[in-house]
Amino acid sequence: MSVKIRLSRVGRNKTPIYRIVVTDSRSPRDGRIIENIGRYDPRKEPSLIEIDEEKARDWIGKGAQPSATVAKLLEVKGIS
């Protein structure tokens, strides 16, 4: 099983809010998740980025691959 850290969209039409989730790479974008580790709201100024650093580091240590967007968000928060 290949595990990814990626965004899952929630919210209404034209008002996106994203959850940062750990999921199987074969599941759909808003499908079944393994764990919710944060959230991202791009509409706020500045953008709201909340990530549980301990869980993120733990999953990356276990081999989970972040998507390109999540990798940028992790870089902003200082998590590698």
N, C-alpha and C positions, 0 to 999 in steps of 0.2 A: 504494500500500500504506500503510495506516494502522498506525503502530507504537505500542504501548502498553507501559507499565511496570506490571506487576501481580504479584499473588501466585500461586504455583503450589503446591498442597498436596502434601506428602510425609509419610511417617510412617505409623504403624499406626492402627487404630480407636481413637478417643477420645484419641489422643496426637498432635495435629497439629503439624507443623513446616512452615513455609512458605519457599519460595525466592522471592526477588525477581528477576523475569525480565523481559527485553525480548522481546516477541513481536508477531506480526501480530494485529491486533484480531479477525480472522475465525477464528483458531484456537481450539480448546477450551481450557478452563482449564488442564488438565494435558497439553496437546498439545505440538506442536513449538515450540521456543523459538529465538530468535536468539542470546541471550546471558544467562548467569546472572550477576547483579551483586551478589547478597547473600543473606542469610537472616534469618528472623524466627522466634523461638520464644516464643510468648505464655505458655507454661506456667511459665517460670522467673520468679523474683522477684528483682530487677526483670526485665522482659521483655528478652530478648536481641535486639538489632538490630545486624546487621553489614551495612554497605553499602559497596561500593567507590565512594567519592565521586567519583573521577576519571571512572570509567565512567558513573556516574549523570549527572554534569554534561555529559559528552560527548553522551549520548543525548538529554537534554533540549534541548541546543543544536541537535541535529539535527532536533528537532521531535517527539520521542516524548512522548506524553501520559501522565502517571501516573494510576492509578486513585485514587479518593478515599482508600482505605486507605493506599496507598503514598505519597500526597501527605502524609498525616499523619505517616507514619514518616520521610519525608524532612525534614519540618519539625522533628521531634524531634531529628534528627541535625544540623540546621542547614544543610541542602542545599536550594537553591531552583532 
